[in-house]
Amino acid sequence: MPSTRDIRRRIKSVRNTAQITKAMQMVAAAKMRKAQQAALVARPYAELMNRILGEAAPRIVWFKHPLMKERPVRKRGIVFVSTDRGLCGGLNSNLTREAIKFDKNTTVFICAGKKGAQFIARTKRQLAAEFTYKDPPGFAEARTISKFAQDMFLKQEVDAVDILYANFVSTLVQQPKLIPFLPIGEIKRVTAGVNAPSEPLAPADGGGLDIFEFEPDEKTVLGALLPHCLNFQVHQLLLETRASEHSARMVAMKNATDNAKQIIKDLTLEYNKLRQSNITKELLEIASAQMAVG
C-alpha cells in the first residue's frame, strides 16, 4: 500500500500535468478559431474559381493540357498531408490507417508534415519528398507541393496523384479524406465548395454553350488557370488540415485536463482515507499503551 507521502507526490505530479494540458488547451483553442476561420473563408474562393474553370473549359473542344492526359495507372502518387506535432488525438492515426491501405510497391508518397513522413519512413514505403508548412499555411508552400506533384506527373514518374488529408467538418469531427488530384480529367463545376460533390456543366438555354472570347487566347488563359486551380486546391487542403489539427488538439487536451482532475479527486479521497486510517491507528495505540500502564 502506498504511503501518504507517495500519494502527495503523485497528486502534485498530476496537478502539474493538468496545468500543462490546460495551457495547451487554451493555446489550441485560440489557434483553432483562426484556423477554422481561414479554412471557411477560403472555401467560397475555391468554389468560384472552379466554377469559372468549369464554365470556360467545355467551350474549348480542341484544348488539351498535359495535366489532363489520362493513362493506365501503374504507379500512383499520394500527397500525404499530416501534422508536424502530435498530441492531437487520433487525427494522425486515422490518416496513417488510410495510407497503409496502398500497395507500397506501386505507391509513392509526397509528405506535407513531419508525422506523415515519419510514418512512411518507419514502414519503409517510398518517400519522394518531405515538405513542411507554417501555421497558417502560406500559398507559396502549397504551390511548391503542388508543383512537385505536377512535375512527377508530367515526367511520367507517376500516372495519377491523389491527396490524403484531414477534412474539417466541425470542432469535434475531423475525417480522413482521399480526393483525386491528377490527372484533371473531365472538368466539372463545383456547386458548394471543395467538400461538396461536383456536377457536369449544364448547357445554356437553347441547348448549346455560350460563346466566350479569350484574351489573349484560349491556350494562354487555361494554361495559366489550370495550374493555379491545382495550387489553390492544395492550399485549401492545407488549411483544412490545420483547422482539423487545432480542433483535435483542443479536444484532446480538454479530455486530458478533465481526466487529470478526476485522478486528483480520486487520489485526494484515497489520501484522506489513508490519513484517517493512520490517525485512528495511532489513537488505538495510545489508548492501548495507556491501558497497559494504568
Secondary structure, DSSP 8 states (H G I E B T S, - for coil): ---HHHHHHHHHHHHHHHHHHHHHHHHHHHHHHHHHHHHHHHHHHHHHHHHHHHHHGGG-SS---GGG-----SSEEEEEE--SS--STTHHHHHHHHHTTS-TTSEEEEEESHHHHHHHHHTT-EEEEEE---SS--HHHHHHHHHHHHHHHHTTS-SEEEEEEEEE-SSS-EEEEEEEEES--S--EESS-TTS-EE-----TTSS------SS-HHHHHHHHHHHHHHHHHHHHHHHHHHHHHHHHHHHHHHHHHHHHHHHHHHHHHHHHHHHHHHHHHHHHHHHHHHHH-
